[in-house]
Amino acid sequence: MSQEIDAIKKSVRRNKGRYIQELGELVRQPSVSTTGEGVSRCAELLASYMRALGISTHIYPTAGHPVVFGETGPDVGKTLLVYGHYDVQPPDPLDEWQSPPFEPQIRNGKLYGRGTSDNKGQLFAHLKGLEVYKELFGEPPFKIKYIFEGEEEIGSPHFEPFVVEHKELCEGSVAIFSDSHYHESGRPALILGLKGMLYLELTVRELAADCHSMKAAALPSAAWRLVTLLSTLKGEDGVVKIEGFYDRVRPPLPEEIEAVESIPYDPEAILKAHGAKKLLVNRSGTNYYHNMAFEPTCNIAGIVSGYTGKGSKTVLPAEARAKIDIRLVPDQTPGDILEKFLDHLKKHGFDDVEVRHEQGFLPSRTPVTDPYVTLTRAVITEVWGQEPVIHPGIGGAGPNYVFTDRLRVPCIVVPFAAADQANHAPNESLDLRGFEMGVATSAAVIRKLGAYWGLLSDGQG
């Protein structure tokens, strides 16, 4: 297949400038799902690119932002699902951007702008991969379905309902999408699982209103009570203290442990990169990648109470609030952990605390030994010239479970962005080499799947 890979890579290099220009137009269109700014217009723009490639495309409304769905190729009983999201994070704080977030600029081999890597650039690589394939080999020999949602950055609240409602439309053989980043060393990566999530907001009220702190000797403080509550949830070692929290955790398989232990790992570099003094021990040691892949956790995402402005104000807070995200691994579920969380509060005398919860994600994990993982790994090795780093799971949460649990297909994440992409932050960027390799990888995956499924005729081979 090496001659075909060479032809694919030459085609990508020949057209790379045009691809980047078109991607810049997509980035220039805001699509902030948090506020709704430009989302519908971006869906229309994305659909126009898909139709120009000969993809039969329809925009499906949801109770939130629309899903852009397209399909191409013959129905031969084998289908590749390509997922992505066209919505982006808010660009704030604007004054920290070196160039305006929705005016993409190229600097030092990177395209800067909101959504360049998360996820417009990585999504777009798959569309350009189809274009390259059609240029070199003609129409794909099997069905490809493109499912692009507009709510991933706000938790994909309507994506699962869309897939359940249109299950037959969304059925396939394997799902591939590109998000996150490849290894810090520059080596490509395969990500086979994400953690689930339960997101909570806690509110403690102790007084009718804030009052003078001189009364702290006699009246209760909402801030202190919240701090006391939070201290019961997790220890300094990282181990969660909610009763029964680990009961359903699926033990990692030997091949998953082997994959994690094979990930290049420099603890001191990780500490330096994050400005941290130590790594958490958790239940089985301080290995960063082991804990990211296999350990669930409970994180305090934010705390608000009392006076936090400039100068001093001696106040006894009447109310204190905390936001908590609980990351889950297979076979934990948000519903079960919520029940255990509420039981924990009751047991420790906090059952009067107001708990607001949002629908969470289920965790997902595709086996390291899955045949489609083996196939994708081989393609990446040939295109990139390097074996990919295999992540059985990472710390992030997302809608992968919709594919693995609802559609019952393997879900493989192939990142095309660099580790320093700064997604969700000012000065987000897409490494243009990664984008180029992503387009080539996507085209090669289509070719390899056609051969694997025995759908290439002699004239195509």
C-alpha positions as CSV (number, residue, x, y, z in Angstrom):
1,M,0.0,0.0,0.0
2,S,3.1,2.3,0.2
3,Q,2.7,3.6,-3.3
4,E,-0.9,4.6,-2.5
5,I,0.2,6.3,0.7
6,D,2.8,8.2,-1.3
7,A,0.2,9.3,-3.8
8,I,-2.1,10.4,-1.0
9,K,0.6,12.4,0.7
10,K,1.6,14.1,-2.5
11,S,-2.0,15.1,-3.2
12,V,-2.4,16.6,0.3
13,R,0.8,18.6,-0.1
14,R,-0.3,19.8,-3.5
15,N,-3.6,21.1,-2.2
16,K,-2.6,22.0,1.4
17,G,-2.8,25.8,0.8
18,R,-6.4,25.6,-0.5
19,Y,-7.4,23.3,2.4
20,I,-6.1,25.8,4.9
21,Q,-7.8,28.7,3.2
22,E,-11.1,26.9,3.3
23,L,-10.6,25.9,7.0
24,G,-9.9,29.6,7.7
25,E,-13.3,30.5,6.4
26,L,-14.9,27.9,8.7
27,V,-12.9,29.2,11.7
28,R,-13.9,32.8,10.8
29,Q,-17.6,31.9,11.3
30,P,-18.2,31.9,15.1
31,S,-20.1,29.0,16.5
32,V,-20.2,29.4,20.3
33,S,-22.6,26.9,21.7
34,T,-22.6,28.4,25.2
35,T,-24.2,31.6,23.8
36,G,-25.5,30.4,20.5
37,E,-23.5,33.0,18.6
38,G,-23.3,32.0,14.9
39,V,-24.0,28.3,15.5
40,S,-26.8,27.9,12.9
41,R,-24.8,29.9,10.3
42,C,-21.8,27.7,10.9
43,A,-24.0,24.6,10.4
44,E,-25.1,25.9,7.0
45,L,-21.5,26.7,6.0
46,L,-20.3,23.3,7.0
47,A,-23.1,21.7,5.1
48,S,-22.2,23.7,2.0
49,Y,-18.6,22.3,2.2
50,M,-20.0,18.8,2.5
51,R,-22.4,19.1,-0.4
52,A,-19.6,20.5,-2.6
53,L,-17.8,17.1,-2.0
54,G,-20.8,15.2,-3.2
55,I,-22.0,14.3,0.3
56,S,-25.8,14.1,0.6
57,T,-26.2,16.4,3.6
58,H,-29.2,17.4,5.8
59,I,-29.3,19.7,8.8
60,Y,-31.4,18.2,11.6
61,P,-32.8,20.5,14.3
62,T,-32.7,19.4,17.9
63,A,-34.0,20.9,21.1
64,G,-30.7,22.8,21.1
65,H,-28.2,23.3,18.3
66,P,-28.5,21.4,15.0
67,V,-26.8,18.2,13.9
68,V,-25.2,18.3,10.4
69,F,-25.6,14.8,8.9
70,G,-24.2,13.6,5.6
71,E,-23.6,10.3,3.8
72,T,-21.8,9.2,0.6
73,G,-20.9,5.9,-1.0
74,P,-22.9,2.7,-1.7
75,D,-24.9,0.7,0.9
76,V,-22.9,-2.6,0.9
77,G,-23.5,-3.6,4.5
78,K,-20.3,-1.8,5.8
79,T,-20.3,1.8,7.1
80,L,-17.7,4.1,8.5
81,L,-19.1,6.7,10.9
82,V,-17.1,10.0,11.2
83,Y,-18.1,12.1,14.2
84,G,-17.0,15.7,15.0
85,H,-18.3,18.9,16.5
86,Y,-18.5,22.3,14.9
87,D,-19.2,24.3,18.0
88,V,-16.5,26.1,19.9
89,Q,-15.7,27.4,23.4
90,P,-16.3,31.1,24.2
91,P,-13.2,33.1,23.2
92,D,-12.9,35.0,26.6
93,P,-10.7,36.5,27.8
94,L,-10.3,38.5,24.6
95,D,-7.4,40.6,25.8
96,E,-5.1,37.6,26.1
97,W,-5.3,36.7,22.4
98,Q,-2.4,37.7,20.2
99,S,-4.7,37.9,17.2
100,P,-8.5,38.1,17.1
101,P,-10.0,34.7,17.9
102,F,-12.3,34.6,14.8
103,E,-9.7,36.1,12.4
104,P,-7.4,33.1,11.8
105,Q,-3.7,33.8,11.3
106,I,-0.7,31.6,10.4
107,R,2.3,32.0,12.7
108,N,5.3,29.6,12.9
109,G,3.6,26.7,11.2
110,K,0.4,27.0,13.2
111,L,-3.1,28.3,12.4
112,Y,-4.4,30.4,15.3
113,G,-8.0,31.0,16.0
114,R,-10.9,29.7,18.1
115,G,-11.9,26.2,17.0
116,T,-8.8,25.6,14.8
117,S,-8.0,22.4,16.7
118,D,-11.1,21.9,18.8
119,N,-12.7,20.8,16.6
120,K,-13.1,22.4,13.2
121,G,-9.6,21.7,11.9
122,Q,-9.7,18.0,13.0
123,L,-13.2,17.6,11.7
124,F,-12.3,19.3,8.4
125,A,-9.3,16.9,7.9
126,H,-11.8,14.1,7.4
127,L,-13.7,16.0,4.8
128,K,-10.5,16.8,2.9
129,G,-9.5,13.1,3.3
130,L,-12.6,12.2,1.4
131,E,-11.7,14.7,-1.3
132,V,-8.2,13.2,-1.6
133,Y,-9.6,9.7,-1.8
134,K,-12.1,10.7,-4.6
135,E,-9.4,12.4,-6.6
136,L,-7.1,9.4,-6.5
137,F,-9.5,6.4,-6.4
138,G,-13.0,7.6,-7.2
139,E,-16.1,7.1,-5.1
140,P,-15.6,5.2,-1.8
141,P,-16.6,1.5,-2.1
142,F,-18.8,1.6,1.1
143,K,-21.1,4.0,3.0
144,I,-19.5,6.8,5.0
145,K,-21.8,8.8,7.3
146,Y,-20.7,12.1,8.7
147,I,-22.3,13.2,12.0
148,F,-21.3,16.6,13.2
149,E,-23.0,18.1,16.3
150,G,-23.1,21.6,17.6
151,E,-23.2,21.1,21.4
152,E,-20.1,19.1,22.4
153,E,-18.7,22.1,24.3
154,I,-21.7,22.3,26.5
155,G,-21.9,18.6,27.2
156,S,-23.8,17.2,24.1
157,P,-27.2,17.3,25.8
158,H,-29.1,16.6,22.6
159,F,-26.7,14.3,20.8
160,E,-27.7,11.0,22.4
161,P,-31.4,11.8,22.0
162,F,-30.8,12.6,18.3
163,V,-28.9,9.3,17.8
164,V,-31.6,7.3,19.6
165,E,-34.4,8.9,17.6
166,H,-32.5,8.4,14.3
167,K,-30.8,5.1,15.2
168,E,-31.2,3.4,11.8
169,L,-29.8,6.5,10.1
170,C,-26.8,6.5,12.4
171,E,-25.9,2.8,12.4
172,G,-22.5,1.8,11.2
173,S,-19.6,-0.6,11.6
174,V,-17.0,1.5,13.3
175,A,-16.8,5.2,14.4
176,I,-13.7,7.4,14.0
177,F,-13.3,11.0,15.0
178,S,-10.4,13.3,15.8
179,D,-10.1,15.4,18.9
180,S,-7.7,15.9,21.8
181,H,-4.0,15.8,20.8
182,Y,-1.2,13.5,19.9
183,H,1.7,12.8,22.3
184,E,3.9,15.6,23.7
185,S,6.9,14.1,21.8
186,G,5.1,14.6,18.5
187,R,4.3,10.9,18.1
188,P,0.8,10.1,16.7
189,A,-1.7,8.7,19.1
190,L,-4.8,6.5,19.3
191,I,-7.3,7.1,22.1
192,L,-9.7,4.3,22.8
193,G,-11.8,5.6,25.7
194,L,-13.0,8.6,27.6
195,K,-14.2,9.0,31.2
196,G,-17.8,9.6,32.0
197,M,-18.9,12.5,34.1
198,L,-21.4,13.6,36.7
199,Y,-21.5,17.4,37.1
200,L,-22.9,18.8,40.4
201,E,-23.6,22.2,41.9
202,L,-23.8,22.4,45.7
203,T,-25.4,25.3,47.6
204,V,-25.0,25.7,51.4
205,R,-27.2,28.3,53.1
206,E,-26.8,29.2,56.8
207,L,-28.2,32.7,57.2
208,A,-30.8,34.9,55.7
209,A,-28.1,37.3,54.5
210,D,-24.4,38.1,54.9
211,C,-23.6,39.8,58.1
212,H,-20.7,41.4,60.0
213,S,-18.0,38.8,60.7
214,M,-17.9,39.8,64.4
215,K,-20.9,37.5,64.7
216,A,-18.8,34.5,63.5
217,A,-18.3,33.6,67.2
218,A,-22.0,32.9,67.5
219,L,-23.5,32.3,64.1
220,P,-22.6,29.5,61.5
221,S,-20.7,30.2,58.3
222,A,-21.8,28.8,55.0
223,A,-18.3,28.9,53.8
224,W,-16.8,26.9,56.6
225,R,-19.7,24.3,56.3
226,L,-19.0,23.9,52.6
227,V,-15.3,23.5,53.2
228,T,-16.1,20.8,55.8
229,L,-18.4,19.0,53.4
230,L,-15.8,19.1,50.6
231,S,-13.1,17.7,52.8
232,T,-15.1,14.5,53.3
233,L,-15.2,13.8,49.5
234,K,-11.5,13.1,48.7
235,G,-8.2,12.7,50.4
236,E,-4.9,14.5,49.5
237,D,-3.7,11.3,47.9
238,G,-6.5,11.5,45.3
239,V,-8.6,8.6,46.7
240,V,-12.3,9.4,46.7
241,K,-14.0,8.8,50.1
242,I,-17.6,8.5,49.0
243,E,-18.8,5.1,50.3
244,G,-19.0,2.5,47.5
245,F,-17.5,4.9,44.9
246,Y,-15.1,2.2,43.5
247,D,-17.5,-0.8,43.8
248,R,-18.2,-1.0,40.0
249,V,-14.9,0.1,38.6
250,R,-13.8,-2.3,35.9
251,P,-10.3,-3.5,36.5
252,P,-7.9,-2.8,33.5
253,L,-7.0,-5.7,31.3
254,P,-3.4,-6.8,30.9
255,E,-3.2,-5.5,27.4
256,E,-4.5,-2.1,28.6
257,I,-1.9,-1.9,31.4
258,E,0.8,-2.9,28.9
259,A,-0.4,-0.1,26.6
260,V,-0.3,2.5,29.3
261,E,3.2,1.3,30.5
262,S,4.4,1.8,26.9
263,I,3.5,5.5,26.8
264,P,6.6,7.6,26.9
265,Y,6.6,9.1,30.3
266,D,8.7,11.8,32.1
267,P,7.2,12.6,35.5
268,E,9.5,15.6,36.0
269,A,8.6,17.1,32.7
270,I,4.9,16.8,33.5
271,L,5.4,18.4,36.9
272,K,7.4,21.2,35.3
273,A,4.8,21.8,32.5
274,H,2.0,22.2,35.1
275,G,4.0,23.9,37.8
276,A,3.1,21.1,40.2
277,K,5.2,19.8,43.1
278,K,3.9,16.2,43.1
279,L,1.7,13.7,41.4
280,L,-1.2,12.1,43.2
281,V,-0.9,8.6,44.5
282,N,-4.5,7.4,44.0
283,R,-5.0,3.7,44.6
284,S,-2.1,2.2,42.7
285,G,0.7,4.7,42.5
286,T,1.7,7.9,40.9
287,N,1.9,6.9,37.2
288,Y,0.3,9.8,35.4
289,Y,-1.1,7.9,32.5
290,H,-2.3,5.0,34.5
291,N,-4.4,7.4,36.7
292,M,-5.6,9.4,33.7
293,A,-6.8,6.2,32.0
294,F,-8.1,4.0,34.9
295,E,-8.8,6.1,38.0
296,P,-12.1,7.9,38.6
297,T,-12.0,11.1,40.5
298,C,-13.9,13.9,42.2
299,N,-12.8,17.4,41.3
300,I,-13.8,20.8,42.8
301,A,-14.2,22.9,39.7
302,G,-15.0,26.1,41.6
303,I,-16.0,27.7,44.9
304,V,-17.8,31.0,45.5
305,S,-18.7,32.5,48.9
306,G,-18.5,35.8,50.8
307,Y,-16.4,38.7,49.6
308,T,-13.6,38.1,47.0
309,G,-13.0,41.6,45.7
310,K,-10.1,44.0,46.3
311,G,-9.2,45.1,49.7
312,S,-10.9,43.8,52.9
313,K,-14.5,43.3,53.9
314,T,-15.2,41.5,57.1
315,V,-18.2,39.5,56.3
316,L,-19.8,36.3,57.6
317,P,-21.1,34.5,54.4
318,A,-24.7,33.4,54.3
319,E,-24.3,31.2,51.3
320,A,-21.5,29.1,49.7
321,R,-21.6,27.3,46.4
322,A,-19.3,24.8,44.8
323,K,-19.2,23.1,41.4
324,I,-18.0,19.6,41.2
325,D,-17.2,17.3,38.3
326,I,-16.9,13.6,39.0
327,R,-15.0,11.6,36.4
328,L,-16.1,8.0,35.9
329,V,-14.6,4.9,34.3
330,P,-16.3,1.7,33.0
331,D,-18.6,0.4,34.6
332,Q,-19.6,3.3,36.7
333,T,-22.7,5.3,35.8
334,P,-23.8,8.9,36.7
335,G,-27.0,7.7,38.2
336,D,-25.4,5.2,40.6
337,I,-22.7,7.7,41.6
338,L,-25.3,10.4,42.2
339,E,-27.2,8.1,44.5
340,K,-24.0,7.2,46.4
341,F,-23.1,10.9,46.6
342,L,-26.5,11.8,48.2
343,D,-26.2,8.9,50.6
344,H,-22.7,10.3,51.6
345,L,-24.1,13.7,52.3
346,K,-26.9,12.3,54.4
347,K,-24.4,10.1,56.4
348,H,-22.2,13.0,57.1
349,G,-25.0,15.4,58.1
350,F,-25.3,17.4,55.0
351,D,-28.6,16.2,53.6
352,D,-30.0,19.7,53.8
353,V,-27.5,20.9,51.2
354,E,-29.0,21.8,47.9
355,V,-27.7,19.5,45.1
356,R,-28.3,20.4,41.5
357,H,-27.1,17.9,39.0
358,E,-26.9,17.8,35.2
359,Q,-27.3,14.7,33.0
360,G,-23.9,13.2,32.7
361,F,-21.8,11.2,30.3
362,L,-21.3,7.4,30.5
363,P,-17.7,6.3,30.3
364,S,-16.5,4.4,27.1
365,R,-13.7,2.2,26.2
366,T,-12.9,0.3,23.0
367,P,-10.7,-2.8,23.4
368,V,-7.0,-2.5,22.5
369,T,-7.3,-5.8,20.7
370,D,-10.3,-4.7,18.5
371,P,-9.5,-5.5,14.7
372,Y,-10.4,-1.9,13.8
373,V,-7.8,-0.6,16.3
374,T,-5.2,-2.9,14.7
375,L,-6.1,-1.6,11.2
376,T,-6.1,2.1,12.2
377,R,-2.8,1.6,14.1
378,A,-1.2,0.2,10.9
379,V,-2.5,3.1,8.8
380,I,-1.1,5.7,11.2
381,T,2.3,3.9,11.3
382,E,2.5,4.0,7.5
383,V,1.4,7.6,7.1
384,W,3.3,9.1,10.0
385,G,6.3,6.9,9.8
386,Q,5.9,6.2,13.6
387,E,4.0,3.8,15.7
388,P,1.2,5.6,17.5
389,V,1.0,5.9,21.3
390,I,-2.0,3.8,22.5
391,H,-4.2,5.4,25.2
392,P,-6.8,2.9,26.5
393,G,-8.5,5.9,28.0
394,I,-7.8,9.6,28.8
395,G,-9.2,11.9,31.5
396,G,-11.6,13.8,29.3
397,A,-15.3,13.1,28.9
398,G,-17.4,13.2,25.7
399,P,-20.1,11.4,23.7
400,N,-18.0,8.4,22.7
401,Y,-20.4,6.2,24.7
402,V,-23.2,7.1,22.2
403,F,-21.2,4.9,19.7
404,T,-19.9,2.2,22.1
405,D,-23.1,1.8,24.2
406,R,-26.0,3.0,22.1
407,L,-24.9,2.0,18.6
408,R,-22.6,-0.9,19.8
409,V,-19.7,-0.1,17.5
410,P,-16.0,0.5,18.3
411,C,-15.1,4.2,18.7
412,I,-11.5,5.2,17.8
413,V,-10.1,8.7,18.3
414,V,-7.2,9.8,16.1
415,P,-5.9,13.2,17.2
416,F,-4.4,15.5,14.6
417,A,-3.6,18.5,17.0
418,A,-0.4,19.1,18.9
419,A,-0.2,18.9,22.7
420,D,0.3,22.7,22.9
421,Q,-2.9,23.5,21.0
422,A,-4.3,25.6,23.9
423,N,-7.9,24.5,23.2
424,H,-10.4,26.1,25.6
425,A,-7.9,28.9,26.2
426,P,-6.7,32.0,24.4
427,N,-4.4,31.6,21.4
428,E,-5.8,28.2,20.4
429,S,-3.9,26.8,17.4
430,L,-3.7,23.9,15.0
431,D,-0.3,22.6,14.0
432,L,-0.4,22.5,10.2
433,R,1.8,19.5,9.9
434,G,-0.7,17.6,12.1
435,F,-3.5,18.8,9.9
436,E,-1.6,17.7,6.8
437,M,-1.0,14.2,8.3
438,G,-4.6,14.1,9.4
439,V,-5.9,14.6,5.9
440,A,-3.6,11.9,4.6
441,T,-4.6,9.5,7.5
442,S,-8.3,10.0,6.8
443,A,-7.9,9.2,3.1
444,A,-5.7,6.1,3.9
445,V,-8.2,4.8,6.5
446,I,-10.9,4.8,3.8
447,R,-8.6,2.9,1.4
448,K,-7.5,0.4,4.1
449,L,-11.1,-0.2,5.2
450,G,-12.1,-0.9,1.6
451,A,-9.4,-3.5,1.3
452,Y,-10.2,-5.0,4.8
453,W,-13.8,-5.4,3.9
454,G,-12.9,-6.9,0.5
455,L,-14.6,-4.1,-1.4
456,L,-11.8,-3.1,-3.8
457,S,-12.0,-4.5,-7.3
458,D,-8.8,-5.5,-9.2
459,G,-8.9,-2.3,-11.1
460,Q,-8.9,-0.3,-7.9
461,G,-6.1,-2.2,-6.2
